[in-house]
Amino acid sequence: MEELLRARGLSVAYGSTEIIHSVDVSIRRAEISAIIGPNGSGKSTLLKALARLLKPRSGTVEFLGTDIWSKPEREVAQRIAFLPQSAEPPGDITVLELVRMGRLPHRSFWDTFSKEDEEICCEALVRTGMESFAMRPIRALSGGERQRARLAMALAQQPEILLLDEPTTYLDIRHQLALMELVEDLHDALGLTVVMVLHDLNQAVRHARRIIAVRAGELLADGPPNEVFTRALVRDLYGVESRVSDIEIAGRRTKLCLPERVAETAVNEAAS
């Protein structure tokens, strides 16, 4: 499988504090990867470095074998879409106006909006189920609808790689499930390469084909969930004893992680 992004000896710092320490990781085309780890481990910092938003203290991030910092910012934005965790668009703009912003990397400042631009934006709205919301103000949307609108904006960039920083934060369980299923559908339909920072371990192992585990700015594990996601990994990452079981959901084999105390309670209640 073709390697799109590659971090080599990557170290990233905020001021004098180094957050990521000499990490090597590769992102392959048309793969869904989830970055997991405890708070403060460097997950979001690693994602931002891959998006060319944080310059390395040392090491490199390469896109198709070329240092990403040697490429013009506009060219990178045409290939990589990054959705931060908490950035909120102005509430008075409409969904369509937000999605149109995704075309900015492909246009000069003074360019008029072309028919092709409009068609790409309409397709992004349809793919995210937001076509009926096109003229609605962002402030009138629910949290789940707002995330889908932001995702439509990212699709309008026509990226090869989609980087999502904790995309399900602040969403209720129904909207979390719907958003994760949408990301999978987009991956399947468009061949998108997706890298997500996720806190929910069960979401990560169910929806990602690859787990990248980060602790204290270092890579602790990297591989398919069925190989690397274990009780020992959860203990090493979070200092929590857990039970990791193989289960089947909707015809798909996956893993379920429960804290040991929760699992014991469930077993005792089932036996009583």
JOQUI-V953205 format. One record per residue. N is the residue number from 1. RES is the residue in one letter. PSI is psi in whole degrees, 0 to 359 (none if undefined). Layout:
{{N | RES | PSI} {N | RES | PSI}}
//
This chain:
{{1 | M | 135} {2 | E | 138} {3 | E | 120} {4 | L | 306} {5 | L | 143} {6 | R | 123} {7 | A | 129} {8 | R | 115} {9 | G | 38} {10 | L | 123} {11 | S | 134} {12 | V | 139} {13 | A | 152} {14 | Y | 108} {15 | G | 234} {16 | S | 357} {17 | T | 116} {18 | E | 128} {19 | I | 319} {20 | I | 131} {21 | H | 101} {22 | S | 57} {23 | V | 138} {24 | D | 122} {25 | V | 145} {26 | S | 146} {27 | I | 120} {28 | R | 153} {29 | R | 141} {30 | A | 35} {31 | E | 144} {32 | I | 120} {33 | S | 145} {34 | A | 129} {35 | I | 122} {36 | I | 163} {37 | G | 165} {38 | P | 167} {39 | N | 137} {40 | G | 9} {41 | S | 344} {42 | G | 12} {43 | K | 305} {44 | S | 326} {45 | T | 317} {46 | L | 316} {47 | L | 317} {48 | K | 325} {49 | A | 321} {50 | L | 333} {51 | A | 1} {52 | R | 32} {53 | L | 340} {54 | L | 126} {55 | K | 136} {56 | P | 146} {57 | R | 321} {58 | S | 165} {59 | G | 184} {60 | T | 158} {61 | V | 124} {62 | E | 140} {63 | F | 116} {64 | L | 42} {65 | G | 0} {66 | T | 135} {67 | D | 123} {68 | I | 335} {69 | W | 353} {70 | S | 352} {71 | K | 148} {72 | P | 144} {73 | E | 321} {74 | R | 321} {75 | E | 320} {76 | V | 319} {77 | A | 337} {78 | Q | 339} {79 | R | 333} {80 | I | 125} {81 | A | 132} {82 | F | 126} {83 | L | 109} {84 | P | 169} {85 | Q | 317} {86 | S | 0} {87 | A | 126} {88 | E | 127} {89 | P | 159} {90 | P | 134} {91 | G | 342} {92 | D | 354} {93 | I | 157} {94 | T | 168} {95 | V | 316} {96 | L | 319} {97 | E | 322} {98 | L | 313} {99 | V | 323} {100 | R | 333} {101 | M | 335} {102 | G | 344} {103 | R | 353} {104 | L | 320} {105 | P | 344} {106 | H | 1} {107 | R | 151} {108 | S | 159} {109 | F | 322} {110 | W | 359} {111 | D | 141} {112 | T | 158} {113 | F | 123} {114 | S | 169} {115 | K | 322} {116 | E | 318} {117 | D | 315} {118 | E | 318} {119 | E | 320} {120 | I | 318} {121 | C | 318} {122 | C | 319} {123 | E | 320} {124 | A | 321} {125 | L | 318} {126 | V | 316} {127 | R | 332} {128 | T | 4} {129 | G | 27} {130 | M | 11} {131 | E | 325} {132 | S | 351} {133 | F | 5} {134 | A | 320} {135 | M | 9} {136 | R | 139} {137 | P | 147} {138 | I | 323} {139 | R | 341} {140 | A | 3} {141 | L | 153} {142 | S | 172} {143 | G | 317} {144 | G | 318} {145 | E | 322} {146 | R | 320} {147 | Q | 322} {148 | R | 325} {149 | A | 319} {150 | R | 324} {151 | L | 322} {152 | A | 321} {153 | M | 317} {154 | A | 320} {155 | L | 327} {156 | A | 340} {157 | Q | 345} {158 | Q | 53} {159 | P | 163} {160 | E | 332} {161 | I | 134} {162 | L | 120} {163 | L | 121} {164 | L | 124} {165 | D | 103} {166 | E | 61} {167 | P | 341} {168 | T | 4} {169 | T | 137} {170 | Y | 3} {171 | L | 146} {172 | D | 171} {173 | I | 322} {174 | R | 315} {175 | H | 330} {176 | Q | 310} {177 | L | 316} {178 | A | 319} {179 | L | 317} {180 | M | 322} {181 | E | 324} {182 | L | 316} {183 | V | 317} {184 | E | 317} {185 | D | 318} {186 | L | 321} {187 | H | 314} {188 | D | 318} {189 | A | 324} {190 | L | 353} {191 | G | 27} {192 | L | 141} {193 | T | 127} {194 | V | 132} {195 | V | 123} {196 | M | 138} {197 | V | 123} {198 | L | 142} {199 | H | 329} {200 | D | 110} {201 | L | 323} {202 | N | 326} {203 | Q | 316} {204 | A | 311} {205 | V | 337} {206 | R | 320} {207 | H | 341} {208 | A | 149} {209 | R | 352} {210 | R | 138} {211 | I | 129} {212 | I | 109} {213 | A | 128} {214 | V | 133} {215 | R | 126} {216 | A | 41} {217 | G | 10} {218 | E | 153} {219 | L | 121} {220 | L | 326} {221 | A | 153} {222 | D | 113} {223 | G | 183} {224 | P | 145} {225 | P | 321} {226 | N | 346} {227 | E | 320} {228 | V | 341} {229 | F | 102} {230 | T | 170} {231 | R | 321} {232 | A | 322} {233 | L | 315} {234 | V | 319} {235 | R | 315} {236 | D | 326} {237 | L | 313} {238 | Y | 352} {239 | G | 31} {240 | V | 133} {241 | E | 136} {242 | S | 171} {243 | R | 128} {244 | V | 116} {245 | S | 149} {246 | D | 126} {247 | I | 172} {248 | E | 128} {249 | I | 123} {250 | A | 41} {251 | G | 6} {252 | R | 130} {253 | R | 133} {254 | T | 188} {255 | K | 149} {256 | L | 128} {257 | C | 125} {258 | L | 138} {259 | P | 144} {260 | E | 317} {261 | R | 323} {262 | V | 316} {263 | A | 318} {264 | E | 319} {265 | T | 316} {266 | A | 318} {267 | V | 316} {268 | N | 321} {269 | E | 323} {270 | A | 329} {271 | A | 340} {272 | S | none}}
//
